[in-house]
């Protein structure tokens, strides 16, 4: 025992005699204490992701201008509205739609009440209540049929005494109905131009030297007028085709990131394509496109997409610890919310596992041995998986298209 004590004293003395011995010991000791203190602080200050099973998401619903925050197990907007006994009528508008899935915390739902409106069409007033997302939608909801070329103009009530109501007013401006006979085929179309020449130009009719028109090009258009275009010396055939409505997307902060709502239903247009045909021995052997003429203009479809991101702190803490860029938080939250509802221990019927549902689950287990309780390791693993799409934004784009990744 005396030998052991003597040896220890000898080593201690050697450390003291060494020019860097004591400072080195002190440095290592301080470094260890500092690291320990940092870990304790991080553990105390960083929000932790709860793994206790929960089917609830936090929903923020706005009704009559009043916003409430409610935890709910509802899977869809319709289930939530029914479970919370929120009174709605068939005239009210709910965004997102009733069948839209509730896919994350702080999910936004808006209930817009039907309000009185006055639709003025050809001088006739129609009083009703609607909650449409666009002037055109309001008129359609009031039961007034619109042609694609008709225009709806909102107009505030100016004089209650003469107009008899404080309701929002929608004025329908009708397009003129014209009969067009194009190379022997008749169409009924609607237009807002004023002369025969403008009509043909607007619709894409290109007159050749072999074409004749039954009216002078500067003839003013009147409702019910017939305009005929005839081609002499060449046999032609016309084919009608539908034109898909264009889609316009608007960004709306009243909707959650990843949610959307249709503000205006679109309407398809129609074109007729005229071909010059080559007949040999009574059979068609070739055709050449002469022109495409618009018979009915399409009406755009308006879609509102949400961009409000409100992710709980515990999930942000996990993403930050995994090294995810804040610019990608919304994409990660979108995918994890839909794949597992942020349940780190989630396993589906096919054996796919974890926050992002790795298939097979053995891949995740190999990368993160304690994966059921290690969301940070999981997030790093799935971040590497997202790289096959060029990153989290690419993974989000793929998911919104395929509904898997």
Phi, psi and omega per residue, in radians:
X1 nan -0.728 3.134
X2 -1.068 -0.620 -3.141
X3 -1.151 -0.700 -3.128
X4 -1.113 -0.809 3.141
X5 -1.085 -0.726 -3.130
X6 -1.103 -0.700 -3.137
X7 -1.149 -0.693 3.138
X8 -1.124 -0.744 3.117
X9 -1.120 -0.630 3.140
X10 -1.121 -0.733 -3.140
X11 -1.176 -0.695 3.106
X12 -1.081 -0.703 3.119
X13 -1.143 -0.610 3.113
X14 -1.133 -0.697 3.103
X15 -1.070 -0.772 -3.131
X16 -1.115 -0.673 -3.107
X17 -1.276 -0.453 -3.135
X18 -1.174 2.360 -3.043
X19 -1.079 -0.467 -3.130
X20 -1.999 0.145 -3.034
X21 -1.097 -1.058 -3.076
X22 -1.126 -0.766 3.085
X23 -1.032 -0.662 -3.127
X24 -1.131 -0.744 3.128
X25 -1.081 -0.796 -3.135
X26 -1.099 -0.701 -3.129
X27 -1.100 -0.819 -3.138
X28 -1.089 -0.723 -3.137
X29 -1.104 -0.799 3.134
X30 -1.129 -0.682 3.126
X31 -1.091 -0.721 3.126
X32 -1.122 -0.802 -3.137
X33 -1.110 -0.709 3.135
X34 -1.101 -0.772 3.135
X35 -1.099 -0.739 3.133
X36 -1.090 -0.749 3.133
X37 -1.105 -0.693 3.134
X38 -1.111 -0.764 3.133
X39 -1.097 -0.711 3.123
X40 -1.111 -0.751 -3.128
X41 -1.129 -0.747 -3.140
X42 -1.115 -0.725 -3.141
X43 -1.122 -0.604 -3.121
X44 -1.353 -0.668 -2.985
X45 -1.645 -0.379 -3.076
X46 -1.509 2.159 3.098
X47 -1.044 2.414 -3.126
X48 -1.823 2.523 3.123
X49 -1.337 2.191 -3.137
X50 -1.387 2.319 3.137
X51 -1.845 0.116 3.093
X52 -1.147 2.314 -3.089
X53 -0.981 2.280 3.117
X54 -2.652 2.290 3.111
X55 -1.694 0.056 -3.056
X56 -1.558 2.490 2.902
X57 -2.090 2.625 3.069
X58 -1.415 2.153 -3.125
X59 -2.014 2.352 3.069
X60 -1.956 1.915 -3.064
X61 -1.948 2.346 3.113
X62 -1.968 2.081 3.134
X63 -2.303 2.226 3.132
X64 0.961 0.630 3.113
X65 1.414 -0.042 -3.104
X66 -1.854 2.127 -3.124
X67 -1.733 2.302 3.084
X68 -2.140 2.550 3.086
X69 -1.894 2.098 -2.984
X70 -2.369 2.176 2.982
X71 -1.303 2.383 -3.047
X72 -2.611 2.488 3.035
X73 -1.517 0.043 -3.078
X74 -1.021 2.423 3.138
X75 -1.563 -0.430 -3.121
X76 -2.316 2.904 3.104
X77 -1.067 -0.731 3.138
X78 -1.075 -0.731 3.108
X79 -1.085 -0.704 -3.137
X80 -1.128 -0.835 -3.137
X81 -1.010 -0.733 -3.128
X82 -1.219 -0.767 -3.097
X83 -1.135 -0.607 -3.116
X84 -1.563 0.062 3.104
X85 0.946 0.747 3.097
X86 -1.432 2.040 -3.084
X87 -1.242 2.179 3.073
X88 -2.388 2.695 3.077
X89 -2.023 2.971 -3.141
X90 -1.142 -0.328 3.128
X91 -1.495 -0.312 3.126
X92 -1.268 2.752 3.133
X93 -2.060 2.289 -3.106
X94 -2.078 2.258 3.119
X95 -2.212 2.319 -0.144
X96 -1.104 3.130 -3.099
X97 -1.121 2.810 -3.072
X98 -1.017 -0.541 -3.113
X99 -1.577 0.079 3.130
X100 -1.231 2.362 -3.135
X101 -1.316 2.517 2.999
X102 -1.563 1.994 -2.896
X103 -2.112 0.143 -3.135
X104 -3.013 2.927 3.096
X105 -1.203 2.744 -3.126
X106 1.009 0.654 -3.132
X107 -1.309 2.287 -3.048
X108 -1.667 2.267 3.040
X109 -2.235 2.343 3.129
X110 -2.144 2.303 3.065
X111 -1.953 2.045 3.130
X112 -1.813 2.107 -3.103
X113 -1.343 2.559 3.032
X114 -1.166 2.422 -3.131
X115 -2.204 2.752 3.129
X116 -1.151 2.414 3.044
X117 -2.418 2.782 3.062
X118 -2.147 2.142 3.091
X119 -1.801 2.151 -3.137
X120 -1.895 1.990 -3.090
X121 -2.271 2.003 -3.117
X122 0.976 0.674 3.099
X123 1.458 -0.113 -3.135
X124 -1.716 2.263 -3.127
X125 -1.662 2.380 3.076
X126 -2.187 2.119 -3.115
X127 -1.710 2.278 3.135
X128 -2.738 -3.119 3.062
X129 -2.185 2.271 -3.132
X130 -2.510 2.845 3.055
X131 -2.362 0.763 -3.094
X132 -1.265 2.758 -3.090
X133 -1.563 0.002 3.132
X134 -2.679 2.737 3.104
X135 -0.977 -0.730 3.139
X136 -1.128 -0.719 3.096
X137 -1.117 -0.618 3.127
X138 -1.119 -0.742 3.140
X139 -1.165 -0.742 3.115
X140 -1.100 -0.702 3.122
X141 -1.144 -0.432 3.109
X142 -1.388 -0.003 3.099
X143 1.550 0.195 3.135
X144 -1.637 2.126 -3.132
X145 -1.375 2.283 -3.134
X146 -1.996 2.467 2.932
X147 -1.497 2.717 -3.067
X148 -1.004 -0.548 -3.083
X149 -1.526 -0.123 3.084
X150 -1.225 2.672 -3.124
X151 -2.110 2.460 3.073
X152 -1.994 2.197 -3.111
X153 -2.076 2.043 3.067
X154 -1.202 2.504 -3.105
X155 -2.528 2.123 3.129
X156 -1.204 2.672 3.064
X157 -1.195 2.184 -3.089
X158 -1.697 -0.715 -3.066
X159 -2.355 1.837 -3.116
X160 -1.092 -0.616 -3.084
X161 -1.104 -0.763 -3.105
X162 -1.519 -0.522 -3.098
X163 -1.606 -0.301 3.015
X164 1.276 0.217 -3.124
X165 -2.872 2.623 3.046
X166 -1.712 0.096 -3.081
X167 -1.204 2.720 3.031
X168 -1.075 2.422 -3.109
X169 -1.947 2.436 3.100
X170 -2.168 2.070 -3.089
X171 -1.729 2.144 3.125
X172 -1.606 2.124 3.068
X173 -1.828 1.945 -3.021
X174 -1.456 2.481 2.991
X175 -1.420 2.695 -3.131
X176 -1.376 2.409 3.104
X177 -1.508 2.195 -3.090
X178 -2.243 2.500 3.035
X179 -1.733 2.099 -3.141
X180 -1.956 2.138 3.047
X181 -1.830 1.926 -3.036
X182 -1.980 1.842 3.118
X183 0.943 0.728 3.065
X184 1.588 -0.045 3.124
X185 -2.004 2.262 -3.006
X186 -1.718 2.497 3.108
X187 -2.390 2.577 2.944
X188 -1.810 2.125 -3.141
X189 -2.344 2.932 -3.097
X190 -2.176 2.440 -3.041
X191 -2.547 2.776 3.111
X192 -2.019 0.018 3.091
X193 -1.413 2.986 -2.925
X194 -1.989 -0.254 -3.116
X195 -2.265 2.880 3.123
X196 -1.071 -0.768 3.136
X197 -1.071 -0.746 3.128
X198 -1.129 -0.655 3.128
X199 -1.074 -0.862 -3.114
X200 -1.107 -0.701 3.124
X201 -1.161 -0.777 -3.118
X202 -1.067 -0.670 -3.091
X203 -1.520 -0.081 3.071
X204 1.541 0.377 3.094
X205 -1.440 2.068 3.116
X206 -1.837 2.025 -3.091
X207 -1.457 2.320 3.062
X208 -1.801 3.106 -3.123
X209 -1.158 -0.313 -3.139
X210 -1.607 -0.028 -3.089
X211 -1.662 2.538 2.994
X212 -2.271 2.588 3.117
X213 -2.068 2.442 -3.070
X214 -1.246 -0.234 -3.120
X215 -2.284 2.654 3.049
X216 -1.100 2.564 -3.055
X217 -1.132 -0.423 -3.136
X218 -1.611 0.176 3.124
X219 -1.176 2.230 3.093
X220 -1.140 2.426 3.114
X221 -1.396 2.464 3.020
X222 -2.300 2.654 -3.109
X223 -0.989 2.345 3.119
X224 1.499 -0.034 -3.114
X225 -1.165 2.563 3.072
X226 -1.858 2.204 3.083
X227 -2.028 2.167 -3.091
X228 -2.102 2.328 3.065
X229 -2.051 2.181 -3.087
X230 -2.133 2.419 3.088
X231 -1.994 2.196 -3.094
X232 -1.759 2.532 3.001
X233 1.442 -0.123 -3.122
X234 -2.320 2.389 3.088
X235 -1.514 2.255 -3.109
X236 -2.241 2.797 3.060
X237 -2.400 2.533 -3.140
X238 -2.055 2.498 3.134
X239 -2.239 2.250 3.138
X240 -1.605 2.447 3.116
X241 -2.441 2.511 3.072
X242 -1.376 2.629 3.085
X243 -2.058 2.109 -3.128
X244 -1.087 2.480 3.133
X245 -1.183 2.468 3.053
X246 -1.182 2.690 -3.122
X247 -2.004 2.226 3.069
X248 -2.001 2.234 -3.122
X249 -1.836 2.305 3.067
X250 -2.072 2.521 3.140
X251 -1.617 2.329 -3.059
X252 -2.301 2.103 -3.119
X253 -1.313 -0.140 3.124
X254 -1.456 -0.029 3.116
X255 -2.047 2.590 3.139
X256 -1.228 2.661 3.070
X257 -0.975 2.262 -3.136
X258 1.644 -0.238 3.112
X259 -1.625 2.761 3.087
X260 -2.632 2.816 3.130
X261 -2.547 2.484 3.116
X262 -1.496 2.041 -3.141
X263 -1.579 -0.495 3.104
X264 -2.593 2.177 3.062
X265 -1.269 2.344 3.120
X266 -1.431 3.035 3.124
X267 -2.460 2.325 -3.089
X268 -1.213 2.583 3.023
X269 -1.721 -3.011 -3.137
X270 -2.575 2.407 3.039
X271 -2.179 2.678 2.999
X272 -2.065 2.267 -3.122
X273 -1.833 2.236 -3.114
X274 -1.797 2.220 -3.119
X275 -2.053 2.462 2.947
X276 -1.562 2.195 -3.040
X277 -1.932 2.577 3.139
X278 -1.882 2.028 -3.101
X279 -1.853 2.204 3.064
X280 -2.236 2.135 -3.135
X281 0.964 0.675 3.081
X282 1.393 0.062 -3.136
X283 -2.151 2.541 3.096
X284 -1.308 2.182 3.131
X285 -2.008 -0.070 3.115
X286 -3.120 2.757 3.087
X287 -2.568 2.668 -3.136
X288 -2.288 2.266 -3.141
X289 -1.215 2.186 3.110
X290 -1.626 -0.796 -3.140
X291 -2.962 2.787 3.040
X292 -2.000 2.221 -3.076
X293 -2.059 2.256 3.118
X294 -1.367 2.090 3.113
X295 -1.631 -0.690 3.113
X296 -2.432 2.193 -3.127
X297 -1.358 2.417 3.128
X298 -1.290 2.732 3.064
X299 -1.899 2.299 -3.050
X300 -1.176 2.606 3.043
X301 -1.709 2.214 -3.088
X302 -1.867 2.154 -3.140
X303 -2.105 2.220 3.067
X304 -1.644 2.241 3.115
X305 -2.007 2.342 -3.122
X306 -1.368 2.613 3.079
X307 -2.396 0.241 3.138
X308 -1.427 2.128 -3.132
X309 -1.935 2.124 -3.139
X310 -2.479 1.476 -3.041
X311 -1.688 2.322 3.122
X312 -1.001 2.643 -3.059
X313 -1.060 -0.628 -3.074
X314 -1.152 -0.592 3.128
X315 -1.318 -0.643 3.057
X316 -1.080 -0.674 3.129
X317 -1.073 -0.709 3.122
X318 -1.130 -0.809 -3.116
X319 -1.139 -0.687 3.124
X320 -1.118 -0.756 -3.139
X321 -1.144 -0.473 3.131
X322 -1.489 -0.026 3.091
X323 1.459 0.347 3.123
X324 -1.334 2.385 3.084
X325 -1.181 2.409 3.077
X326 -0.947 -0.495 3.111
X327 -1.146 -0.313 -3.105
X328 -1.806 -0.024 -3.071
X329 -0.968 -0.776 -3.077
X330 -1.104 -0.664 -3.121
X331 -1.201 -0.751 3.125
X332 -1.094 -0.820 -3.122
X333 -1.081 -0.692 3.140
X334 -1.043 -0.844 -3.076
X335 -1.246 -0.828 -3.113
X336 -1.115 -0.653 -3.140
X337 -1.094 -0.666 -3.098
X338 -1.463 -0.527 -3.118
X339 -1.379 -0.698 -3.008
X340 -2.457 0.024 -3.011
X341 0.982 0.600 3.136
X342 1.038 0.573 3.052
X343 -1.700 1.842 -3.057
X344 -1.098 -0.468 -3.101
X345 -1.664 0.191 -3.058
X346 -1.140 2.377 3.042
X347 -2.390 2.181 -3.130
X348 -1.595 3.138 -3.054
X349 -1.089 -0.449 -3.139
X350 -1.557 0.044 3.128
X351 1.536 0.098 3.073
X352 -1.273 2.430 -2.928
X353 -2.262 2.734 2.945
X354 1.501 -3.025 -3.070
X355 -1.018 -0.727 -3.106
X356 -1.840 0.117 3.092
X357 1.032 1.248 3.076
X358 -1.268 2.353 3.140
X359 -2.180 2.130 -0.134
X360 -1.298 2.855 -3.095
X361 -1.136 -0.318 -3.131
X362 -1.089 -0.489 3.111
X363 -1.111 -0.739 3.129
X364 -1.207 -0.724 -3.131
X365 -1.095 -0.628 3.133
X366 -1.178 -0.633 -3.122
X367 -1.419 -0.567 -3.090
X368 -2.328 1.570 -3.065
X369 -0.946 -0.654 3.104
X370 -1.795 0.770 -2.950
X371 -1.027 -0.568 -3.100
X372 -1.062 -0.435 -3.127
X373 -2.192 0.422 -3.116
X374 -2.300 1.319 -3.109
X375 -1.153 -0.467 -3.130
X376 -1.192 -0.828 3.094
X377 -1.067 -0.743 3.114
X378 -1.020 -0.785 -3.096
X379 -1.115 -0.669 3.058
X380 -1.099 -0.748 -3.138
X381 -1.061 -0.839 -3.104
X382 -1.254 -0.430 3.051
X383 -1.133 -0.687 3.057
X384 -1.127 -0.649 3.108
X385 -1.139 -0.656 -3.127
X386 -1.131 -0.350 -3.109
X387 -1.118 -0.378 3.114
X388 -1.186 -0.300 3.059
X389 -1.761 0.128 -3.109
X390 1.531 0.124 -3.133
X391 2.252 -3.086 -3.044
X392 -1.211 -0.589 3.108
X393 -1.140 -0.725 3.093
X394 -1.118 -0.671 3.101
X395 -1.123 -0.702 3.088
X396 -1.081 -0.787 3.130
X397 -1.067 -0.691 3.123
X398 -1.160 -0.723 -3.105
X399 -1.134 -0.724 -3.119
X400 -1.164 -0.414 3.113
X401 -1.499 -0.804 -3.024
X402 -1.721 -0.359 -3.038
X403 1.153 0.448 2.949
X404 -2.837 2.922 3.139
X405 -2.495 nan nan
